[in-house]
């Protein structure tokens, strides 16, 4: 099985930069694991959108998968209380 390429949107990268070191390492580890398995156990498809989410402690990583191009695009990394707000 081929691995997926991870693409971070600028906004997601900025959100990761704002996190503390412990949370940053947890989030980056989860994002890197998406290259091997973009639909890991515990991921949820968001209703009404073509996005998925995984949990990293109190933070949520929202991402899109393009299977035919093997790309995972990380859209947003936010605290759970803010993750789903527009």
The 8 nearest C-alpha neighbors of each residue, nearest first, counted from 0:
[[1, 2, 35, 3, 36, 69, 34, 37],
 [0, 2, 3, 35, 69, 34, 4, 36],
 [3, 1, 35, 34, 0, 4, 69, 36],
 [2, 4, 34, 69, 70, 5, 71, 35],
 [5, 3, 70, 34, 71, 69, 6, 2],
 [4, 6, 71, 72, 70, 34, 3, 7],
 [7, 5, 72, 71, 73, 4, 8, 70],
 [8, 6, 73, 72, 11, 12, 9, 5],
 [7, 9, 11, 10, 74, 73, 12, 6],
 [10, 8, 12, 11, 13, 7, 74, 14],
 [9, 11, 13, 8, 12, 14, 75, 74],
 [12, 10, 75, 14, 8, 13, 9, 76],
 [13, 11, 9, 15, 14, 10, 7, 16],
 [14, 12, 16, 10, 11, 15, 9, 17],
 [13, 15, 11, 17, 12, 16, 76, 10],
 [14, 16, 12, 17, 13, 18, 11, 23],
 [17, 15, 13, 14, 18, 12, 23, 19],
 [16, 18, 14, 15, 13, 19, 23, 12],
 [19, 17, 15, 16, 23, 22, 20, 14],
 [18, 20, 22, 21, 23, 17, 16, 15],
 [21, 19, 23, 22, 24, 18, 25, 16],
 [22, 20, 24, 23, 19, 25, 18, 26],
 [21, 23, 25, 24, 20, 19, 26, 18],
 [24, 22, 20, 26, 25, 21, 18, 19],
 [23, 25, 27, 21, 22, 26, 28, 20],
 [24, 26, 22, 28, 23, 27, 29, 21],
 [27, 25, 23, 29, 28, 24, 55, 22],
 [28, 26, 30, 24, 29, 25, 23, 31],
 [27, 29, 31, 25, 26, 30, 24, 32],
 [28, 30, 32, 26, 27, 31, 25, 33],
 [31, 29, 27, 33, 32, 28, 26, 34],
 [30, 32, 28, 33, 29, 34, 27, 5],
 [31, 33, 29, 34, 30, 35, 28, 36],
 [34, 32, 37, 36, 30, 31, 35, 29],
 [33, 35, 3, 2, 32, 31, 36, 4],
 [36, 34, 2, 33, 32, 3, 37, 31],
 [35, 37, 33, 38, 39, 34, 32, 2],
 [38, 36, 33, 39, 34, 35, 71, 64],
 [37, 39, 36, 42, 40, 33, 51, 41],
 [40, 38, 36, 42, 37, 41, 33, 53],
 [41, 39, 42, 38, 43, 53, 36, 37],
 [40, 42, 39, 43, 53, 54, 38, 52],
 [43, 41, 53, 52, 40, 39, 38, 51],
 [44, 42, 52, 51, 45, 41, 53, 38],
 [43, 45, 51, 50, 46, 52, 42, 49],
 [46, 44, 51, 50, 48, 43, 47, 49],
 [45, 47, 48, 44, 49, 50, 43, 51],
 [46, 48, 45, 49, 50, 44, 51, 83],
 [49, 47, 50, 46, 45, 44, 51, 63],
 [48, 50, 63, 45, 51, 47, 44, 46],
 [51, 49, 63, 48, 62, 45, 44, 61],
 [50, 52, 44, 62, 43, 45, 61, 63],
 [53, 51, 61, 43, 60, 42, 62, 59],
 [52, 54, 42, 60, 59, 41, 55, 43],
 [53, 55, 59, 56, 58, 60, 52, 57],
 [56, 54, 58, 26, 59, 57, 25, 53],
 [55, 57, 58, 54, 59, 22, 25, 26],
 [56, 58, 79, 78, 55, 59, 54, 77],
 [59, 57, 78, 55, 79, 56, 77, 54],
 [58, 60, 54, 77, 76, 79, 53, 55],
 [59, 61, 76, 53, 52, 75, 54, 62],
 [62, 60, 52, 75, 74, 51, 73, 59],
 [61, 63, 73, 74, 51, 72, 50, 52],
 [62, 64, 50, 72, 71, 51, 49, 73],
 [63, 65, 71, 66, 70, 72, 62, 37],
 [66, 64, 70, 68, 67, 69, 71, 63],
 [67, 65, 69, 68, 64, 70, 71, 3],
 [66, 68, 69, 65, 70, 64, 3, 71],
 [69, 67, 66, 70, 65, 3, 4, 64],
 [70, 68, 3, 66, 67, 65, 4, 71],
 [71, 69, 4, 65, 3, 68, 64, 5],
 [70, 72, 64, 5, 63, 4, 6, 65],
 [73, 71, 6, 63, 62, 7, 5, 74],
 [74, 72, 62, 7, 75, 61, 6, 8],
 [73, 75, 62, 61, 8, 11, 72, 7],
 [74, 76, 11, 61, 60, 73, 77, 62],
 [77, 75, 60, 11, 59, 14, 61, 15],
 [78, 76, 82, 58, 59, 81, 79, 75],
 [77, 79, 58, 80, 81, 82, 57, 59],
 [78, 80, 82, 58, 81, 59, 57, 77],
 [79, 81, 78, 82, 83, 77, 84, 58],
 [82, 80, 79, 78, 84, 83, 77, 85],
 [83, 81, 77, 79, 84, 78, 80, 59],
 [82, 84, 81, 85, 80, 79, 77, 61],
 [85, 83, 81, 82, 80, 79, 77, 78],
 [84, 83, 82, 81, 75, 77, 80, 74]]
